[in-house]
Amino acid sequence: MSFPKGRKLTAVIASTIFLAFAAAGVDAKPGKGGSFGNRGSKSDLSVPSTPTAPRTSTGAPGNPAALPGRPASPAAAPQAAKPSMMSTMAKGFAMGLIGAGIFGLLTGSGLFGNLSGFMGFLGLLLQVALIALAVRLIWGYFRSRQQPQAAGGPDLARAGIAPQASGVGAVSPTAYQTPAEPQRSDNVGIGPDDYSAFQGVLSDVMRAYSDEDIGGLRRVATPEVAAQFIRELHENQQKGVINKMGEPQLLQGDLAESWYEDQAAFATVAMRYAMTDVTLDRATGKIVSGNPDQPEESTEIWTFRREGAGRPWLLCGQQQA
């Protein structure tokens, strides 16, 4: 049975759209390429750059741009273009002429009223020229009053008047400068055991996520992050897919910063790792996306939290670098 060309084309387009949406809807790996969780009081601050992640993305938690965010550098918002007084007056004058002409046509006096002959036309031109000259003079007067004082103005220093240094209305010279990049710091004293623990959490998260082990995720992540992972697993179940990952191989990692806050220790670490990552059809086991023989590299910023000395480090925030 053959289909008309129009139906064939419609079927091809529908199939293409379906495949595109299916591919877009399948996003493997815990976090699905987004950023979530928090970094305590530093959630709205930039992560210091590291050799592993020279440029970290910015944004607030929950924003696909990144976690944590960078305070926006003060910048003057572009002002909407305002019509000049000259153009406003000219438009008003032109509208007046048009209105007068239309009124003349409606009253039966013609477009230019009672003007007739060459002399009448010259009179009209003379009136227009005089009005334009008057508008030009008025515009020049107001413009000279509204322009700010140029570099040739009075020298305040020579006159003995120093600029205001402080107080209400004073503006610091650095008030509108771009904030300096935060520097790496280690106030906790992160050692080899801590780095091993961070790598262990990386492996445990990937293994528990791949096995859909909800209890395992809750053991290595804070409730907020674990809840995010669990939501993703439920979404995979609804889509009829399952995410399978291999053991992550840490290629490079370094500390961005560590600090204490509310009797808890925080550490933000940049990690670059390689890992196989495939999505399978839950019913048939067929590969939907990914290559089981080709590891994929990822660079992420993970923040860990520890409630006290001797307690385990838990993943509390994740950011895509």
N, C-alpha and C positions, 0 to 999 in steps of 0.2 A: 504493500500500500504506500503510495507516494503522497507527500504533503505539498501544498502550494508553496511557492517561494516565500511568500509573506510569512506563513506560519513557520517555515524553516528558520527564517531570519529571527523571528521572535523567540523561537526555542533556543537558538544559539545565544542570543543576548541574555535570556533568562538564565541559561546555564552558566554563562560567564559571570553574571552578577552573583549568582549563588556561590560559585567557587570563590569569588573574591571575598564575600562576606564570611565564608567558612574559614578561609585562610586567615582573615583578620581576627576572627573570633578565637582562634587557637593560639594561645600565647603561653609557652612553657616556662618552667623555672619559677621557684618561689618568688613572689613579688610581682611577677609578670611584667618586668621591665619598668615598674613604677617606684615610687618612694613613699615611705610611710613610717609610722612609729614616731619617736621623739628623741631629742637629745637633752632632755631636762630644760634648764634655763637657757641653754644655747640653741634651742630649736630654731630660733629666728636669726641666728648668726651664721656667718660663712664658715665653712670648714677650711682650715689652713691647707694650702697646697702641699703635696708630697711628691717625691720622685715617682711613686706609683700612679698617683692621680694629680698631675700638675695643675689641672684646671677642673675644679669640682663645679657641678651645676648647682643652681641656687633656686630657692623658692620655699614656700611654707609647707608644713606637713600636709599630706593629702593632695598637694598640687603635683601634677605629673612632671612639672619642671624639675623639682627636686626637694629633698629634705637634707639639710636645713636651708633656711633662706638667707639671703644677703640683703641688708638694709638698702633700699633703693637710694642711689646717689642723688642728692638734691640737684635738680635741673629745672630751669625755667621752662614752664609749659609754653608751647608756641601759642601766641596770642592770635586770635582771629583777626583777619585783615579788616580794617575799618575803612570805609570810604572817606576820601579826602573831602574837606569843606568845599574845595573848588569844584570837584565833580558833583557834589550834592547841589551846589548852587546852580551849576550848569544844567543839571537834570531838572531842577525846579523851574528854571527859566524856559527850557525847552518844553516842558509839560505845560507851562503857562501859555506859550505860543500855540501849541497844539490845541489846548482847551479853547483859546480865543478863536482859533480857526474853526473848530467844530461848532462853537456857539454861533459864529457868523453864518455857517452853512445852515444851521437849524433855523435861524431867524431870517434867512433869505438874503443876507447881505454879502454872500460870497465868502471865499476862504479868507481874504484879507480885509473884510469889512467894506468900507467905502473907498478903499484905495483904488485909484484908477490912473492909468497913464504912467509914463516913465518917471515923472517927478514924484508921484506917490510911491513908486517902488524904491527910488533913491531915499526918500524919507524913512521908509521902513528899514533900509540898510543902515542909515545913520542912527536910528534908535537902537538897533541891535548892537552896533559898535559901541555906543555910549554905555549901554547896559553892561556889555562885556568888559569895558574898561573899568567901570565902577566895581564890578564883581572882582576883577583882578586886584584893584587897589585894596579892597576890603580883605581879600584873602591874604595878601602880602602883609597887611597890618596884623592880623590875628596870628599868622605863622611866625612872625618875628617875636611875638609875645609868648608863644607856646614852646619855642625851641629851647632845649637845655643849654646852659652856659658852656661854651667850648673851652678848649685848652687855653685860649688866650684870656681867660677870665682873671679875676683877682687872685693873687698869690696869698693864700691864707697863712702860710708859714712866714712869709716876709712881713705880713701885716701883724704878726704876733698872735694869730688865732690858731691854735692847734686843733686838729680834728678830735672829736670826742672819742676817748679811749674806752670808756666803760659807762655803765648806767643804762637807763631805759632808752631804747632806740639805737644803742650801739650795735654795730655789726662786726663780728670778728672777721679778720682777713681770711681765716681758714674755714669760715662757716659753710661755704659752698664748694669746698674741695672734696674730691672723691675720697671716701674713707680708705685708710691704709689697709693693706692685706693683713689678715691676722697671721701671727707667727706660730709656728709649731711649739708646743710646750708639753712637758711631762711632769705634772705636779703630783701624780700618784706614785711614780717610780715603776713603770712597767718593765718586767724582766722576762727572761726566757720562758719561765713557767706560764706567764700570762699569754705570751705569744702562742705557746702550744695549746693553751686553753681556747684561744680565739680560733685557731685552725680546727680544733676539735669541734667547736660549735658549728663551724662552716660545714664540716662533714656530717654532723648529726642532723642539721637542718635538712640538707639535701637527701639524706637517707630516709628520714621520717616523712618528708614530703613525697618522695617517690613511693614509699610503702603505704601512704595515706594513714600514717600512724599519728592520730590526733594526740594521744598521750605523750608520745615522743616529742612532738612540737611544743607542747606545754612545758616540758621539762627543760628545754633549752632556750625558750623565748619568753619575754614578758607577756602578760595576758593580752595586751593590745596587739602585739605582733602576731602572737599565736592565733588570735581571732581573725586577723587578716588572712593568714595561711589557710585556716579552716574554711573561710568563705570561698577562697579560690578552689579548694578541693570539692566543695559542694557544687560550684559552678561547673567544674569538670564533669562531675557525675551527671548533671543536668544535660550537658552537651554530649554525653555518651563517650567521653574520652578519658584517658588516664596518662599521666605524665611519668615517664621513667627516666631516671638520671643515673649516670655512673659516679664513681668516687671522684670528687673534685681534686685536682692537682694544683696546689698553690705554687704559682710561678714567681710572685713577688708580693711583698707586703711591707708596710711601714706605718708607724704611728703618726697620726695627725695631731692629736692632743689628748691629754687626760687631765681630769680634775675631780675634786670632791664637791659634793653638793648634798645637803640634807642627810649627812651620815652615810652617803652612798658614793661609790667611786664610779666614774664614767671614763670610757676610753673609746675614742673614735679612730678607726683603723681603715686604711685603704688596702684593698686586696685585689690582686689580679690572678685569676685561676682559669684552668681549662677543664672542661667536663662534657661528656656526651649527654645530649638532651633530646629526647624524642617524645612525641605524643602519639599514642596508639588508640585505635578504635577499641572501646571497652568490650564490645561484643565479639569482634572478629580478630582482634590483635594485630590488625594491619596498621602500618605506619601512616599516620596522617601528616606529620611534619617532623623534620629533624633527620639526622643521619647517625645511626648507631655506631658507625665506624669512624666518624670524624668529630673529635672534640671541638667544642666552641669556647672561645676565650671571652671572659667578662671581667670588667673592672668595676668594682662597687665600693661604696663607703659604708662600713658597718659600725654601728655604735653599740657598745656593750655596757651593761650596768651590773655592779656587784653591791649587794646590800651590806656587806661587812667583810673584814679580813677572814679568809678561809672559806667564804661562801663562793658558789660557782658564778662565773660570768654568764649573763643572759643577754641575748640579742634584744635590744630595745629600739633600734632604728635602722633602716636600710635606705640607702640612696644610690641611684645609678650615676656613676661618674661619667 
